[in-house]
Amino acid sequence: MEVAGALSIFQRSQSLYNVRYTKYLGDGDSKAFTSIVENKVYGDHCSVEKLECIGHVMKRMGTRLRCLKTKMRGQNFLTESLYAEEID
């Protein structure tokens, strides 16, 4: 559904509003951007650049760091004080 919606928005933008979206802000785990690039919605002469939402990047990195912390418990290993200030 997300893929079809994004593709539809990009395809009709030029005909309805005379606008081309050159930047795509995504959450990193969607296939919508891939679909837009593969379908070449604006032809070969105009490309779309992907931007990452920093909130989603921080969330994914924080989750992975917390998992790593539980695997590496013990003295002189990864502790919460090393990463908690940056994530929270």
N, C-alpha and C positions, 0 to 999 in steps of 0.2 A: 504494500500500500504506500509506504513512504517513497519507494522508488518511483512508482507511477505518478504520485503527486508532484515530486520534484521535477520529474521529466516534463510533466504537463505545464508547470509554471514556467520553466525555461523555454519550452517550445512556443508558448503563446505570448511571451513577453514582447517579442519584436513586432508581431502582427497587431496586437492590441494596443500597446503603449509605446511602440518604437524605442524599446529599451533592450539592451543586451547586458545580462549579468556576467561580469567577468571574474567575480570572486564568489566562492561557495564556502560558507561557514558551516562546518559539520562537526559531529561528535566523535568521529574517528572509527566508529563501528558500523557505519551504514554503507550500503551498496549504491546509494543514490548518486554519489559523485562519479563512481565508476560508470554507471549507466549514462550519465550526462556526457561524459567524455567519449564513451564508445559510440553514442548516437550522433555525435558532432552536431549538436542542436543549432549552432550558428555557422556551420560549414567549416572548411579547413582554415579560413582566414582569421578566425577569432577563437582563442582558447580560454578555458575557464580555469582559474587558479583555486586550489583548495587551501582554506585557512582552518586551523584547529582551534576549537573552543578550549581555552585554558582551564576552565572549570572541570571539564571532562578529563583532560590530561592529568590534572592534579588528583582527581578522584581515582583514576586507574592506577597512578603511580603510588598513591597512598595505600591502596588496597594491597598492591604487590609488596610494598615495604612492610606492612603489618604481617603478611604471610611469611615473609623472609625472617622477620623478627622472631616469630614463633618457632621457626625451624632452627634458628641459630641462637637459642637461649644459652645463657651461661656468662661467666665473667669474661670480660674483654671481647665480647661479640657485639652485635648490633643492639643498641639500647634505644629506648623511646626518646631519650633526651637528644639523640642525634638527629631525629627527623620530625618530632612532634611540632616544633615551632614553625617549620616551613609548611606543614600540611594544614594544621588547624588555624 
